Amino acid sequence: ILYYNTAYYAAPNYAYNPLTYCCTTPAAEGAGNITNPPAFQDATHGNYRLSPVSPCIDAGVNQAWMFNATDLDGNLRIINGTVDIGAYETFYTLNLRVWLQGPYSRTTHAMLASNPAIIPLTSPYADDPRQVSAIPSNVVDWVLVQMLDTNWNTRVSQSAFLNTQGQLLSASGSTGITAEVSAGYYSVVVKHRNHLAVMSAQPVAFTNVLIAYDFTTGAGQYSGGSNAALQMETGVWGMMAGDADGDGVIQAVDAMVYTNQLGLSGYYLADFDLDGVVSSNDLALVTANQGRQTGATNGSTFLQGGLVITPVRKTLLAGAALTLGLSGGSGTNQWFFAAAPSGGTLISQSATSAVYTAGPVSNCVDIVEAWDGNRQGRAWIN
């Protein structure tokens, strides 16, 4: 950035041509140059970091040395895919609060911490299976945070922790997460492995370096309002427990998962209260929330290390049969319908196959699931 300089002779900002990927005036010869003011945060007091509206953000050109380098603040030199023009990278910090119904306690008005020995060091979410060397203190579980643009495209999928106070923690344990997006408006989605996903009621403005969003304060914070969240006590709202298969609807198949995992200890999908044991307390949660569904766009949650059903997608005529194969599992596999609006049938043939027959109703999608202990696969049949 060559701006706001004076000189006794030659041009006020530079005396060399050509330049490339610089912010300066007058216009310089060369590729990638811009002449608009750089929009520093506070140049008067020596803060030459870029404000969120700076034209220099993501306007540089990546070079090989930058990928392992840092800026003057010690942050990664490349954030959001393209280096910024200038000495500092610009990013947004999202501070977010959300409650999970399962571990929430009306006595303490907070969530109960999980046993850190149970929580895996690798996030369970397929969209961002990042690893950590240790679980931070007072952590409840991993969550997945997504940001959708105004066309509902997913721009960010980032695994993070949730602590007992409902605060979002980065993988390193610090408050908030770095959002690698350009300035704009994004719908914020939070997903959990056995709670219904939630989404902000309206797109959130990412026009300041620090962004805060609080799902806990009322139904109006959620897309779908009170239909998409649960009031756990007066003035306290959170994510609903019971979506064991992560399809965005709490229904009979989620109760079947509970039945199959009853009495097991560990990191299980049917452990809706996250106490480390699948018990009758978990049955109460999935039963109370039967029929509830997510208000989030693309609200399904996918976990890594799952089973693979083949074919994963297929279009059939009414009454046609299809043999489904299963790989990646071990032991006894079970087959379920997550949804069967066609009136189709599903018959298990062996540990690795089942026969699906399309029902008489057309113009709909049946969803087939297979389970092996704590892992699942899913297929969609039109």
N, C-alpha and C positions, 0 to 999 in steps of 0.2 A: 504494500500500500504506500503510494507516494502522493501525499495530499497535505494541504495546509502549510506548505513550505514557501519561502521567499528566497530570491537570489538576486545578486547585484547585476548579473548578466545571464544570458541564456534563458531557458524556460523556467518558471517558478518552481516546478516540481521535479524536473529531470532534464538532463542534457545528453541523453543517449537514446538512440533509436536503432533497431526496433526493440520493443519490450514484448513479453508474452505473459498473459494471465496476470495482469497488474491492474490495480484500481488507481487511476491517476487522471489528471487533466492538465493540458489539453489532450485530445485523443492521440494515442501513440500508435505507431505502426506495429503490426504483429498480431498474432492470434490471441483470442480470449481476453482482450483488454476491455475494461469498463470505465466509464467516466463519471458515473453517479457518485455522490459523496458516500464514504464507507459506513456512515451511521454507527460510530463508536458508542459504547455505553455511556461514557463520561470523559470525553477527551480533555475537558477543561481541568479536570483533576487527575489527569494522567492514566485514566482507565481506557485502554485501547482495545478492550475486548469488544466483539461485535454485538450489537443489539439484534433482537430477533428479526428485525425488518431490514437488516443490512443486505445490500446486493452482493456482498462478498461471500455470503454463506453458500457453500457447495459450488463455488464458481471457479475454483482453481483447477489444476491438472495433477493427477496422481503420478508420483514417481516411485520407483522401487524402494528407495531409502526410507520413504515415509511410513511404510507398513509396520515397522517395528519402532518408529520414532514417537516422540511426545512433543506437545507444544510447550510454551513457556510456563503453563500452569501444571505441567506434568500429566495432562490428559492425552489420550491417543491423538496422533496427528491427523488421522482420517476417521471421521464420524459421519454416519449416514451415507457412506459410500464414496463421497467425493470430498477432497480436502478444501477447506476454506482459504480464501485469499487473506493473508495477514499472519500474525504471529500466534493467534489463538484459535482453537476450534470452538464452535458454538454448539451447545446441546441443551436440551430441556430436562429438568428434573421433575418427575411426577411424584408427588406425595399423595398417597391414597389411603383411605380407611374403609374397611368392610368387615362385617361380622359373618362368621359361619355359624349356622344354627346348631349343628351337632355339638361342638365343644363349648357353646356359650353357657355361662352360668348366671342365673338371675341373682344368686347370692353375692357374687363378687362383681357383677356387672362387667364381666370380661370373659375371655375364652380361657379354657384350661390348657396349659402347655402340654404338648405330647412328649412322650419319652424320646429323647434324642437318639437313643439307640435303635429305635424303630424307624425313624425317618431316614430314607435312603440319601446317600451323598450325591446321587445323580437324580435330577428332576425326573418325575415320571412322564412328563408331557412330550409327545412326539414332536411338537413344533419347536421345542427348545430344550433338549435333554442335557442342559449344562451341569457341570460337576463342581463340587466344592470339597475342600479338604476337611471341613468340620461344620457341624450344624450350629448356628448362632444360639445364644441363650434365649429362653422364653419364646421359642418358636412353636407355632401350632402345626404348620404344614407348608408344603410347597403350594403355590398357586401359579396360574398362567395369566399374564396380562397381555391383552391385545389392543391395538389401536386401529380403527377402521376409518378410511377416508370417506368423503361424502358420496362416493360411488360404492361404498361397502367393501372395498378392497382392503385386505389386511396388510397394513404397513409395518406393524411391529408385533412380534410374538416373543415375549420374554418371560422366562421362569423367574420367580422371586419367592421370598418367604413372607408369611404372615405371622406377626407376633401376637401375644395374648391381648394386647390393646387394640387389635384390628389394624395395626399399621403395616404398610408394605415395606419390606426390607429387601435390599439388593442381595445378590448372592454372597457378597462380602460381609453382610450384616449391617450396612449403613442404611439410614432412613431414606426411602425413596429409591427410584430407579432412573437411570439415564434413558431418555426417549430419543432415539435416533430418527427424527422426522424433520421435515421442513416446516416452517411456520404455516399455520392453517388451523382447520377445525377437524377434530377427530373424536369419534365415539369410542369411549373407553369400556373395554370388556374385561371382566374377571372370571376365570374358570377355575373349578376345583374338581378333583378326581371323583367325588361322590356327592357334590352339591350342584344344584342348577346354576348355570352360568347367568351372570347379570351384565347389564349394559347401561351406561349413563343415559338419562332421559333425553338429553340433547347432546349434539356434538360439543366438545369442550374446546375452548380457544387456546391454542398453543401459540400465544403471542408474547408471553413473558418467559423469562428464563426459568422461573419457578412456577409450577402449576399444581394446584391442590384440588382434589375431589373427594367428597365424603359421602359414601353410600349409606352410612349408618343413621342419618338424621331424619329420614322420612321416606314414605313411598314415592314422593315426587322426584326422588333422585334416580329412579329406575325407569328404564324403558319398559312399558307395560304396567307401571304403577304398582298398586297393591296386588295385582294378579301375578306379578313376577318376583315378589319379595315377601318376606314374612315378618310380621311385627312380633318380636320375641318378648318384649315388655313395653310399657308405655314410652313412646318416643324412641324406641330402639328397633331398627329394621336390619335384616340381614338376608343371606343366601339360604335357600331351602335345602335341607338334607334329604337324601334318598335316591339320587340318580346314580346308581351303581354302574350302569352300563354307559353313562355319558352321552346318551342320545338326545338329551334336552327335555325328556318327559319322564315323570315318575309314574311307573305302572307296574303291572304284574310281574314282568321279567325282573325288575329290581328286587321284588320280594323273593323271587326264586333264587336270586344270587344270595340273598340273606340266608335262606334255608340251607343252601349248599355250604355256606361258610360258617354257620352257627357253631360256636364253641371254639373257633380257631383264634389264635393269638398272633399278632403281628400287624403288618401294613396291608390290611385287606380292604377291598372296595366296599364291603358290606359293614365295615366299622364306621357307621355314620357319625357317631359321637367322638371318634378319634381317640378313644381311651386305650386302644391296643388290643381289645377283645371284642369279638362279635357276639353280642348278647341280646337279651330281650329288650334292652333299652334301644337298641338299633331297630328292632322290629317296630317299636312304637313310633319312631320317627318316619320310617318308610310308609307305614300304614296311615299315619295322620296326613301325609302329603300326597297320597295317591291321587293321580289325575292332574297335579300341578305341572306346569311347563315353563320353560325359559322364555323370557322376553327379549333375549339377545339375538341379533342377526347372526346366522351361522353359529348357533349356540351349542353344537355338539362338541364334546371334549374327547380328544384322541390321545391314548397313552402309548408309549413306546414299548417295544418288546411283545406286541400282541400276536395273536394267531392270524393266519392268512387264509381266507376263504377264496376259492377260485371256482367260477369267475366271480370277481368282486362286483361287477355290474352286468346285467343282462336284460334284454327285452324279449318277452314271450307273449304268445297268443293265449287267450283264456283256455284253460284245460291242459296246456302243454306241460310236460315234465322236464326237470333239469336235475342232473346229479351234481351236487356240490362237493368239492374236495376241501380238505383241511390240512394245513401244514404248520409246523412250528410248535406243536403241542406235545404233551407227553401224558401218559396215564389216561384216565377216563374223560372223554369230551362229551359235552351236553349241548344240544341244539334247542334254540328258542326262537319264537317270533318276537321281535321288538314292536312290529306293526304288521298287520295282515289285512288291510282294507279290501283286498281282492277276494277274501274268503279262501285263500290258498291253504294247502296242507304241507306238513314237513315231517318226514319219517327218517329217523336215524338208521343207517345201514351198517355202519361199523365205526370204529374209533376215529376214522378219518374221512367219512363220507355220509351224506344224507341226500334224500330225494325230495325235491321241492316240486309241488304241482300247483300251477296258477289257478286261482279261483275264477268264478264267473264274472266278477266285477272288473271292468277295464278302466283305463285312464287313471291309474293309481300306482303306488310303489309299496311293495312288501319289503320289510327289512328283516333279514335273517341274522341271528347271532349264534356264535359257538363259544363255549366257555370251557376252559381247562384250569381248574383251581381258581387263580386270581387273574387270569389273562383271557382276553376275548378277541374275536374277529367278527367282522360285520360285512354283509353283502346286501346290495340293493337290486331288486328285481322289478322292472317296469312291466 
